[in-house]
Amino acid sequence: MSVSRKPSIRRTATPITDVWGTGTVESVAVTNPGSQTGPRNAPIAG
């Protein structure tokens, strides 16, 4: 079950971004593990 939670976290970011209205932009950042993922996740987590 733990393994399922790992991919779930990334997918969970997609619906959360929809609330912000930037699902498309945020979804791309989540899919691409790069410098954008850091700053992008900061506001989402907060």
PyMOL Python script that loads the backbone (N, CA, C, O; Angstrom):
from pymol import cmd

cmd.read_pdbstr("""\
ATOM      1  N   MET A   1       0.842  -1.210   0.000  1.00  0.00           N
ATOM      2  CA  MET A   1       0.000   0.000   0.000  1.00  0.00           C
ATOM      3  C   MET A   1       0.875   1.257   0.000  1.00  0.00           C
ATOM      4  O   MET A   1       0.526   2.269  -0.608  1.00  0.00           O
ATOM      5  N   SER A   2       2.002   1.178   0.683  1.00  0.00           N
ATOM      6  CA  SER A   2       2.875   2.362   0.730  1.00  0.00           C
ATOM      7  C   SER A   2       3.286   2.771  -0.675  1.00  0.00           C
ATOM      8  O   SER A   2       3.379   3.960  -0.978  1.00  0.00           O
ATOM      9  N   VAL A   3       3.535   1.775  -1.544  1.00  0.00           N
ATOM     10  CA  VAL A   3       3.963   2.085  -2.904  1.00  0.00           C
ATOM     11  C   VAL A   3       2.882   2.875  -3.637  1.00  0.00           C
ATOM     12  O   VAL A   3       3.182   3.778  -4.418  1.00  0.00           O
ATOM     13  N   SER A   4       1.623   2.528  -3.379  1.00  0.00           N
ATOM     14  CA  SER A   4       0.528   3.234  -4.056  1.00  0.00           C
ATOM     15  C   SER A   4       0.464   4.692  -3.602  1.00  0.00           C
ATOM     16  O   SER A   4       0.080   5.568  -4.378  1.00  0.00           O
ATOM     17  N   ARG A   5       0.829   4.947  -2.380  1.00  0.00           N
ATOM     18  CA  ARG A   5       0.747   6.317  -1.865  1.00  0.00           C
ATOM     19  C   ARG A   5       1.773   7.219  -2.546  1.00  0.00           C
ATOM     20  O   ARG A   5       1.513   8.403  -2.760  1.00  0.00           O
ATOM     21  N   LYS A   6       2.928   6.670  -2.885  1.00  0.00           N
ATOM     22  CA  LYS A   6       3.965   7.500  -3.513  1.00  0.00           C
ATOM     23  C   LYS A   6       3.455   8.155  -4.802  1.00  0.00           C
ATOM     24  O   LYS A   6       3.531   9.377  -4.926  1.00  0.00           O
ATOM     25  N   PRO A   7       2.935   7.375  -5.771  1.00  0.00           N
ATOM     26  CA  PRO A   7       2.408   7.986  -6.999  1.00  0.00           C
ATOM     27  C   PRO A   7       1.173   8.827  -6.717  1.00  0.00           C
ATOM     28  O   PRO A   7       0.905   9.795  -7.428  1.00  0.00           O
ATOM     29  N   SER A   8       0.425   8.467  -5.690  1.00  0.00           N
ATOM     30  CA  SER A   8      -0.791   9.221  -5.353  1.00  0.00           C
ATOM     31  C   SER A   8      -0.455  10.664  -5.017  1.00  0.00           C
ATOM     32  O   SER A   8      -1.194  11.579  -5.380  1.00  0.00           O
ATOM     33  N   ILE A   9       0.663  10.868  -4.321  1.00  0.00           N
ATOM     34  CA  ILE A   9       1.047  12.229  -3.906  1.00  0.00           C
ATOM     35  C   ILE A   9       1.187  13.110  -5.148  1.00  0.00           C
ATOM     36  O   ILE A   9       0.716  14.247  -5.163  1.00  0.00           O
ATOM     37  N   ARG A  10       1.830  12.586  -6.184  1.00  0.00           N
ATOM     38  CA  ARG A  10       2.020  13.392  -7.392  1.00  0.00           C
ATOM     39  C   ARG A  10       0.675  13.662  -8.056  1.00  0.00           C
ATOM     40  O   ARG A  10       0.417  14.775  -8.514  1.00  0.00           O
ATOM     41  N   ARG A  11      -0.167  12.658  -8.108  1.00  0.00           N
ATOM     42  CA  ARG A  11      -1.469  12.851  -8.757  1.00  0.00           C
ATOM     43  C   ARG A  11      -2.359  13.772  -7.922  1.00  0.00           C
ATOM     44  O   ARG A  11      -3.181  14.512  -8.464  1.00  0.00           O
ATOM     45  N   THR A  12      -2.191  13.722  -6.626  1.00  0.00           N
ATOM     46  CA  THR A  12      -2.999  14.579  -5.748  1.00  0.00           C
ATOM     47  C   THR A  12      -2.731  16.048  -6.049  1.00  0.00           C
ATOM     48  O   THR A  12      -3.626  16.884  -5.925  1.00  0.00           O
ATOM     49  N   ALA A  13      -1.503  16.361  -6.442  1.00  0.00           N
ATOM     50  CA  ALA A  13      -1.151  17.760  -6.735  1.00  0.00           C
ATOM     51  C   ALA A  13      -1.991  18.277  -7.897  1.00  0.00           C
ATOM     52  O   ALA A  13      -2.278  19.471  -7.970  1.00  0.00           O
ATOM     53  N   THR A  14      -2.385  17.390  -8.803  1.00  0.00           N
ATOM     54  CA  THR A  14      -3.159  17.842  -9.967  1.00  0.00           C
ATOM     55  C   THR A  14      -4.517  18.420  -9.556  1.00  0.00           C
ATOM     56  O   THR A  14      -4.839  19.536  -9.964  1.00  0.00           O
ATOM     57  N   PRO A  15      -5.327  17.704  -8.763  1.00  0.00           N
ATOM     58  CA  PRO A  15      -6.630  18.258  -8.347  1.00  0.00           C
ATOM     59  C   PRO A  15      -6.462  19.497  -7.475  1.00  0.00           C
ATOM     60  O   PRO A  15      -7.257  20.433  -7.563  1.00  0.00           O
ATOM     61  N   ILE A  16      -5.434  19.506  -6.638  1.00  0.00           N
ATOM     62  CA  ILE A  16      -5.206  20.668  -5.766  1.00  0.00           C
ATOM     63  C   ILE A  16      -4.951  21.908  -6.615  1.00  0.00           C
ATOM     64  O   ILE A  16      -5.431  22.999  -6.307  1.00  0.00           O
ATOM     65  N   THR A  17      -4.180  21.719  -7.701  1.00  0.00           N
ATOM     66  CA  THR A  17      -3.861  22.858  -8.555  1.00  0.00           C
ATOM     67  C   THR A  17      -5.130  23.369  -9.227  1.00  0.00           C
ATOM     68  O   THR A  17      -5.247  24.563  -9.504  1.00  0.00           O
ATOM     69  N   ASP A  18      -6.086  22.471  -9.493  1.00  0.00           N
ATOM     70  CA  ASP A  18      -7.342  22.898 -10.131  1.00  0.00           C
ATOM     71  C   ASP A  18      -8.026  23.964  -9.282  1.00  0.00           C
ATOM     72  O   ASP A  18      -8.627  24.901  -9.807  1.00  0.00           O
ATOM     73  N   VAL A  19      -7.927  23.811  -7.978  1.00  0.00           N
ATOM     74  CA  VAL A  19      -8.547  24.788  -7.083  1.00  0.00           C
ATOM     75  C   VAL A  19      -7.914  26.162  -7.276  1.00  0.00           C
ATOM     76  O   VAL A  19      -8.592  27.188  -7.234  1.00  0.00           O
ATOM     77  N   TRP A  20      -6.606  26.157  -7.487  1.00  0.00           N
ATOM     78  CA  TRP A  20      -5.894  27.422  -7.692  1.00  0.00           C
ATOM     79  C   TRP A  20      -6.167  27.973  -9.088  1.00  0.00           C
ATOM     80  O   TRP A  20      -5.975  29.162  -9.342  1.00  0.00           O
ATOM     81  N   GLY A  21      -6.619  27.097  -9.998  1.00  0.00           N
ATOM     82  CA  GLY A  21      -6.902  27.552 -11.354  1.00  0.00           C
ATOM     83  C   GLY A  21      -5.674  27.445 -12.257  1.00  0.00           C
ATOM     84  O   GLY A  21      -5.673  27.954 -13.378  1.00  0.00           O
ATOM     85  N   THR A  22      -4.632  26.781 -11.760  1.00  0.00           N
ATOM     86  CA  THR A  22      -3.426  26.632 -12.578  1.00  0.00           C
ATOM     87  C   THR A  22      -3.084  25.147 -12.698  1.00  0.00           C
ATOM     88  O   THR A  22      -1.917  24.760 -12.632  1.00  0.00           O
ATOM     89  N   GLY A  23      -4.100  24.335 -12.873  1.00  0.00           N
ATOM     90  CA  GLY A  23      -3.885  22.889 -12.953  1.00  0.00           C
ATOM     91  C   GLY A  23      -2.930  22.524 -14.071  1.00  0.00           C
ATOM     92  O   GLY A  23      -2.077  21.653 -13.906  1.00  0.00           O
ATOM     93  N   THR A  24      -3.074  23.198 -15.223  1.00  0.00           N
ATOM     94  CA  THR A  24      -2.214  22.850 -16.358  1.00  0.00           C
ATOM     95  C   THR A  24      -0.756  23.176 -16.052  1.00  0.00           C
ATOM     96  O   THR A  24       0.124  22.338 -16.250  1.00  0.00           O
ATOM     97  N   VAL A  25      -0.501  24.382 -15.572  1.00  0.00           N
ATOM     98  CA  VAL A  25       0.884  24.792 -15.297  1.00  0.00           C
ATOM     99  C   VAL A  25       1.470  23.954 -14.166  1.00  0.00           C
ATOM    100  O   VAL A  25       2.600  23.474 -14.255  1.00  0.00           O
ATOM    101  N   GLU A  26       0.688  23.783 -13.102  1.00  0.00           N
ATOM    102  CA  GLU A  26       1.192  23.038 -11.954  1.00  0.00           C
ATOM    103  C   GLU A  26       1.410  21.571 -12.317  1.00  0.00           C
ATOM    104  O   GLU A  26       2.404  20.971 -11.908  1.00  0.00           O
ATOM    105  N   SER A  27       0.489  20.996 -13.080  1.00  0.00           N
ATOM    106  CA  SER A  27       0.604  19.584 -13.436  1.00  0.00           C
ATOM    107  C   SER A  27       1.908  19.336 -14.181  1.00  0.00           C
ATOM    108  O   SER A  27       2.551  18.305 -13.982  1.00  0.00           O
ATOM    109  N   VAL A  28       2.300  20.267 -15.031  1.00  0.00           N
ATOM    110  CA  VAL A  28       3.549  20.110 -15.797  1.00  0.00           C
ATOM    111  C   VAL A  28       4.739  20.117 -14.846  1.00  0.00           C
ATOM    112  O   VAL A  28       5.671  19.329 -15.007  1.00  0.00           O
ATOM    113  N   ALA A  29       4.710  21.002 -13.858  1.00  0.00           N
ATOM    114  CA  ALA A  29       5.822  21.093 -12.914  1.00  0.00           C
ATOM    115  C   ALA A  29       5.940  19.796 -12.112  1.00  0.00           C
ATOM    116  O   ALA A  29       7.043  19.321 -11.842  1.00  0.00           O
ATOM    117  N   VAL A  30       4.798  19.236 -11.739  1.00  0.00           N
ATOM    118  CA  VAL A  30       4.823  17.997 -10.960  1.00  0.00           C
ATOM    119  C   VAL A  30       5.367  16.853 -11.810  1.00  0.00           C
ATOM    120  O   VAL A  30       6.115  16.005 -11.322  1.00  0.00           O
ATOM    121  N   THR A  31       4.981  16.839 -13.094  1.00  0.00           N
ATOM    122  CA  THR A  31       5.447  15.775 -13.978  1.00  0.00           C
ATOM    123  C   THR A  31       6.942  15.893 -14.223  1.00  0.00           C
ATOM    124  O   THR A  31       7.625  14.879 -14.370  1.00  0.00           O
ATOM    125  N   ASN A  32       7.459  17.106 -14.268  1.00  0.00           N
ATOM    126  CA  ASN A  32       8.889  17.314 -14.513  1.00  0.00           C
ATOM    127  C   ASN A  32       9.617  17.550 -13.196  1.00  0.00           C
ATOM    128  O   ASN A  32       9.518  18.633 -12.620  1.00  0.00           O
ATOM    129  N   PRO A  33      10.354  16.542 -12.710  1.00  0.00           N
ATOM    130  CA  PRO A  33      11.104  16.694 -11.456  1.00  0.00           C
ATOM    131  C   PRO A  33      12.307  17.609 -11.649  1.00  0.00           C
ATOM    132  O   PRO A  33      13.411  17.132 -11.910  1.00  0.00           O
ATOM    133  N   GLY A  34      12.104  18.918 -11.524  1.00  0.00           N
ATOM    134  CA  GLY A  34      13.205  19.853 -11.732  1.00  0.00           C
ATOM    135  C   GLY A  34      13.162  20.977 -10.722  1.00  0.00           C
ATOM    136  O   GLY A  34      12.498  20.860  -9.692  1.00  0.00           O
ATOM    137  N   SER A  35      13.854  22.053 -10.996  1.00  0.00           N
ATOM    138  CA  SER A  35      13.893  23.187 -10.064  1.00  0.00           C
ATOM    139  C   SER A  35      12.487  23.767  -9.890  1.00  0.00           C
ATOM    140  O   SER A  35      12.165  24.287  -8.822  1.00  0.00           O
ATOM    141  N   GLN A  36      11.652  23.683 -10.920  1.00  0.00           N
ATOM    142  CA  GLN A  36      10.294  24.233 -10.829  1.00  0.00           C
ATOM    143  C   GLN A  36       9.478  23.491  -9.773  1.00  0.00           C
ATOM    144  O   GLN A  36       8.625  24.082  -9.111  1.00  0.00           O
ATOM    145  N   THR A  37       9.742  22.199  -9.620  1.00  0.00           N
ATOM    146  CA  THR A  37       8.974  21.413  -8.657  1.00  0.00           C
ATOM    147  C   THR A  37       9.139  21.968  -7.252  1.00  0.00           C
ATOM    148  O   THR A  37       8.193  21.936  -6.465  1.00  0.00           O
ATOM    149  N   GLY A  38      10.318  22.476  -6.921  1.00  0.00           N
ATOM    150  CA  GLY A  38      10.572  22.993  -5.577  1.00  0.00           C
ATOM    151  C   GLY A  38       9.708  24.206  -5.267  1.00  0.00           C
ATOM    152  O   GLY A  38       8.876  24.149  -4.361  1.00  0.00           O
ATOM    153  N   PRO A  39       9.886  25.306  -6.001  1.00  0.00           N
ATOM    154  CA  PRO A  39       9.119  26.524  -5.730  1.00  0.00           C
ATOM    155  C   PRO A  39       7.627  26.324  -5.958  1.00  0.00           C
ATOM    156  O   PRO A  39       6.811  26.934  -5.267  1.00  0.00           O
ATOM    157  N   ARG A  40       7.261  25.488  -6.909  1.00  0.00           N
ATOM    158  CA  ARG A  40       5.841  25.263  -7.208  1.00  0.00           C
ATOM    159  C   ARG A  40       5.164  24.533  -6.057  1.00  0.00           C
ATOM    160  O   ARG A  40       4.026  24.838  -5.700  1.00  0.00           O
ATOM    161  N   ASN A  41       5.875  23.565  -5.478  1.00  0.00           N
ATOM    162  CA  ASN A  41       5.270  22.799  -4.388  1.00  0.00           C
ATOM    163  C   ASN A  41       5.171  23.631  -3.114  1.00  0.00           C
ATOM    164  O   ASN A  41       4.304  23.380  -2.277  1.00  0.00           O
ATOM    165  N   ALA A  42       6.040  24.606  -2.962  1.00  0.00           N
ATOM    166  CA  ALA A  42       6.025  25.418  -1.742  1.00  0.00           C
ATOM    167  C   ALA A  42       4.670  26.099  -1.539  1.00  0.00           C
ATOM    168  O   ALA A  42       4.067  25.939  -0.477  1.00  0.00           O
ATOM    169  N   PRO A  43       4.172  26.854  -2.526  1.00  0.00           N
ATOM    170  CA  PRO A  43       2.876  27.513  -2.368  1.00  0.00           C
ATOM    171  C   PRO A  43       1.730  26.510  -2.254  1.00  0.00           C
ATOM    172  O   PRO A  43       0.765  26.748  -1.528  1.00  0.00           O
ATOM    173  N   ILE A  44       1.833  25.389  -2.970  1.00  0.00           N
ATOM    174  CA  ILE A  44       0.756  24.393  -2.943  1.00  0.00           C
ATOM    175  C   ILE A  44       0.648  23.798  -1.533  1.00  0.00           C
ATOM    176  O   ILE A  44      -0.445  23.635  -0.990  1.00  0.00           O
ATOM    177  N   ALA A  45       1.816  23.480  -0.959  1.00  0.00           N
ATOM    178  CA  ALA A  45       1.802  22.869   0.373  1.00  0.00           C
ATOM    179  C   ALA A  45       1.261  23.867   1.391  1.00  0.00           C
ATOM    180  O   ALA A  45       0.545  23.489   2.318  1.00  0.00           O
ATOM    181  N   GLY A  46       1.604  25.143   1.216  1.00  0.00           N
ATOM    182  CA  GLY A  46       1.149  26.162   2.157  1.00  0.00           C
ATOM    183  C   GLY A  46      -0.304  26.458   1.922  1.00  0.00           C
ATOM    184  O   GLY A  46      -0.884  27.294   2.615  1.00  0.00           O
TER     185      GLY A  46
END
""", "prot")
cmd.dss("prot")
cmd.show_as("cartoon", "prot")
cmd.util.cbc("prot")
cmd.orient("prot")
